[in-house]
Amino acid sequence: MSTTEGSDNVWDSMVTDDTKINTITPEELNKQVQNSHVPSKVKKTKSQEDKEKPNSKSDKAHFRSVRVPANKYAALQRDWEQIYTPIVEKLELQIRMNTKRRTVELRTVPSSETADETTLQKAHDFVDAYMQGFEVQDALALLRLDDIYVESFDVKDVKRSLQGDQLSRTIARIAGKGGAVKYTIENATKTRLVVADSRIHILGSFRNIQIARNAIVDLVLGSPPGVVYNKLRVISNRMKESF
């Protein structure tokens, strides 16, 4: 009896005010068991996340094609090296002539880090400008500069009554004797013009294209070349002063 009492005294002496016995209720025990079976969320490293993310540059190649007019076959064969060199070396694209479809085909290289749809569109505009009649050196501006465009319109859209000999005389007025009027417009507006039958193609910046187009419209509507020259001279002086 004394032994039991002594052991109780020893146990009582171990439990003081500063010591608390941790007890677990059945509810807490079930909660711990359930949580032990839930897999913990492992934080992935940056390299693992990059591998799982879809690649921003698509591995799929993109294509563009430009139709080759029948009257450009000989010129294309002559200037082929000047055309494909900047496209392959500068833009890192692939180019070929499809003789069956009579088109120039362009394609991005999936392994290239610089070639994308933007550069592909630039190459397409460059080749298309050449097919419209621009010289290779002039069309290269589309690859080198971002604010260069090509605008095309039909002379008959300006004056629908133009037909036959009247249409031919109007086109001759735009070109001028020996191309004098055409060269004057180009030099005054810093653009390049191509007169292909009744179609007019203008290469240049947006502002300069509008000035050249207005001059051509004046000629189509019957304004004398001298009046058009004076307008261009005034506009050219204003542009120089603005710069």
Legacy VTK file of the C-alpha trace (Angstrom):
# vtk DataFile Version 3.0
C-alpha trace
ASCII
DATASET POLYDATA
POINTS 243 float
0.000 0.000 0.000
2.819 2.289 0.889
4.479 1.406 -2.383
1.406 2.411 -4.374
1.095 5.628 -2.508
4.799 6.329 -3.081
4.475 5.792 -6.826
1.451 8.085 -6.955
3.438 10.738 -5.152
6.270 10.409 -7.665
3.814 10.762 -10.656
2.100 13.706 -9.022
5.426 15.383 -8.496
6.195 15.120 -12.292
2.961 16.916 -13.284
3.393 20.603 -12.468
1.640 23.766 -13.602
4.196 24.310 -16.373
3.786 20.817 -17.863
0.777 19.829 -20.001
-0.028 16.367 -21.257
-0.941 16.402 -24.998
-4.139 14.525 -25.651
-5.580 13.787 -29.148
-9.301 13.552 -29.685
-10.764 10.996 -32.140
-11.702 13.788 -34.561
-8.140 15.137 -34.677
-6.766 11.634 -35.137
-9.042 10.998 -38.162
-8.003 14.354 -39.630
-4.316 13.510 -39.331
-4.872 10.110 -40.937
-6.734 11.681 -43.892
-4.058 14.330 -44.392
-1.343 11.701 -44.372
-2.850 10.123 -47.522
-3.087 13.449 -49.457
0.068 13.916 -51.528
1.876 17.131 -50.779
2.167 19.735 -53.551
5.753 19.694 -54.692
7.024 23.021 -56.002
8.418 22.584 -59.475
11.680 24.142 -60.512
11.853 26.745 -63.245
13.498 24.317 -65.663
10.684 21.796 -65.164
8.040 24.483 -65.765
9.801 25.619 -68.942
9.809 22.048 -70.243
6.091 21.652 -69.610
5.169 25.010 -71.137
4.407 24.990 -74.857
7.193 26.497 -76.873
6.472 30.129 -77.752
8.025 29.619 -81.200
5.937 27.087 -83.008
7.816 24.096 -84.376
5.456 24.141 -87.331
6.744 25.852 -90.474
4.722 28.689 -92.006
4.324 29.179 -95.743
3.693 32.022 -98.178
3.550 31.953 -101.958
3.707 34.618 -104.661
2.351 34.054 -108.161
4.830 34.680 -110.980
3.333 36.480 -114.019
4.239 35.051 -117.389
6.129 38.197 -118.374
8.419 37.941 -115.303
9.931 34.487 -115.933
12.998 35.769 -117.781
13.561 38.634 -115.330
13.161 36.304 -112.345
15.749 33.926 -113.746
18.146 36.830 -114.264
17.636 38.362 -110.796
17.138 35.136 -108.815
20.445 35.414 -106.929
19.693 38.981 -105.833
16.268 37.881 -104.593
17.096 34.758 -102.610
20.341 36.047 -101.027
18.762 38.560 -98.587
15.874 36.202 -97.862
18.124 33.264 -96.960
21.040 35.080 -95.338
19.342 38.037 -93.632
15.871 36.702 -92.833
16.907 33.032 -92.454
13.989 31.769 -94.530
13.741 29.132 -97.225
12.730 30.010 -100.796
12.160 28.022 -103.961
10.545 28.342 -107.368
7.668 25.936 -107.933
7.586 25.526 -111.716
4.405 23.428 -111.686
2.342 25.979 -109.781
4.302 28.922 -111.212
4.807 30.453 -107.788
7.686 31.480 -105.561
7.263 29.678 -102.236
8.599 30.941 -98.909
8.872 28.977 -95.668
10.120 29.557 -92.150
12.782 27.310 -90.632
11.559 25.820 -87.318
15.089 25.765 -85.863
15.671 29.456 -86.616
15.472 31.870 -83.683
14.850 34.979 -85.787
12.505 33.764 -88.516
8.825 34.187 -87.652
5.603 35.191 -89.369
6.619 38.868 -89.379
9.827 38.236 -91.317
7.922 35.829 -93.559
5.426 38.570 -94.409
8.283 40.977 -95.135
9.807 38.490 -97.548
6.406 37.999 -99.192
5.973 41.767 -99.666
9.494 42.012 -101.106
8.925 39.269 -103.687
5.445 40.550 -104.503
6.798 44.072 -105.108
9.332 42.631 -107.533
6.574 40.774 -109.381
4.624 44.029 -109.667
7.510 45.606 -111.567
9.803 47.279 -109.020
13.565 46.874 -109.319
15.234 44.562 -106.809
17.186 47.414 -105.199
14.001 49.441 -104.722
12.010 46.489 -103.364
14.774 45.771 -100.814
13.556 48.825 -98.875
10.634 46.656 -97.730
13.121 44.407 -95.919
15.321 47.132 -94.477
12.713 49.637 -93.294
9.512 49.146 -91.315
7.580 52.187 -92.609
7.732 51.369 -96.332
4.613 50.109 -98.098
3.218 49.422 -101.559
-0.121 50.881 -102.616
-1.838 49.968 -105.870
-4.865 51.387 -107.630
-6.461 51.360 -111.045
-6.671 54.473 -113.171
-10.239 53.533 -114.157
-11.235 53.722 -110.483
-10.393 57.433 -110.555
-12.284 58.153 -113.773
-14.615 55.373 -114.853
-15.305 56.882 -118.270
-11.753 56.158 -119.456
-11.773 53.617 -122.277
-9.873 52.846 -125.450
-7.682 55.650 -126.795
-8.647 57.984 -123.962
-7.297 55.479 -121.438
-4.065 55.106 -123.425
-3.571 58.897 -123.566
-4.148 59.152 -119.801
-1.527 56.498 -119.085
0.879 58.304 -121.428
0.287 61.541 -119.493
1.244 59.800 -116.248
4.461 58.420 -117.728
5.380 61.462 -119.797
7.753 61.629 -122.735
10.625 59.272 -121.980
9.222 58.816 -118.446
9.841 62.482 -117.544
6.583 62.979 -115.607
6.994 59.694 -113.740
10.577 60.538 -112.718
9.566 64.016 -111.584
6.870 62.599 -109.298
9.317 60.024 -107.926
12.020 62.587 -107.172
9.628 65.112 -105.633
7.860 62.596 -103.383
10.765 60.194 -102.723
8.748 57.257 -104.015
8.984 54.689 -106.802
6.248 54.239 -109.390
5.344 51.364 -111.672
2.833 51.938 -114.484
1.497 48.527 -115.554
-1.280 49.104 -118.102
-4.027 50.782 -116.090
-2.596 49.699 -112.724
-0.372 52.097 -110.767
1.917 50.781 -107.996
3.557 53.211 -105.556
6.394 52.254 -103.190
7.284 54.563 -100.300
6.286 55.823 -96.883
2.617 56.380 -96.091
2.798 60.183 -96.343
4.822 60.204 -99.560
2.503 57.650 -101.159
-0.466 59.956 -100.551
1.334 62.907 -102.164
2.316 60.860 -105.216
-1.192 59.441 -105.523
-2.759 62.921 -105.433
-0.420 64.075 -108.192
-1.354 61.097 -110.377
-5.068 61.651 -109.709
-4.700 65.280 -110.844
-3.118 64.097 -114.085
-5.885 61.550 -114.646
-8.561 64.201 -114.108
-6.954 66.439 -116.733
-4.628 68.823 -114.891
-1.687 69.994 -117.050
1.704 68.566 -116.039
3.001 72.097 -115.346
0.335 72.667 -112.691
1.115 69.316 -111.090
4.852 70.167 -111.080
4.194 73.442 -109.257
2.127 71.659 -106.598
4.850 69.060 -106.120
7.502 71.779 -105.871
5.583 73.555 -103.113
4.985 70.311 -101.221
8.628 69.284 -101.627
9.819 72.611 -100.160
7.456 72.230 -97.220
8.749 68.734 -96.545
12.346 70.011 -96.561
11.468 72.798 -94.131
9.727 70.352 -91.791
12.884 68.263 -91.629
LINES 1 244
243 0 1 2 3 4 5 6 7 8 9 10 11 12 13 14 15 16 17 18 19 20 21 22 23 24 25 26 27 28 29 30 31 32 33 34 35 36 37 38 39 40 41 42 43 44 45 46 47 48 49 50 51 52 53 54 55 56 57 58 59 60 61 62 63 64 65 66 67 68 69 70 71 72 73 74 75 76 77 78 79 80 81 82 83 84 85 86 87 88 89 90 91 92 93 94 95 96 97 98 99 100 101 102 103 104 105 106 107 108 109 110 111 112 113 114 115 116 117 118 119 120 121 122 123 124 125 126 127 128 129 130 131 132 133 134 135 136 137 138 139 140 141 142 143 144 145 146 147 148 149 150 151 152 153 154 155 156 157 158 159 160 161 162 163 164 165 166 167 168 169 170 171 172 173 174 175 176 177 178 179 180 181 182 183 184 185 186 187 188 189 190 191 192 193 194 195 196 197 198 199 200 201 202 203 204 205 206 207 208 209 210 211 212 213 214 215 216 217 218 219 220 221 222 223 224 225 226 227 228 229 230 231 232 233 234 235 236 237 238 239 240 241 242
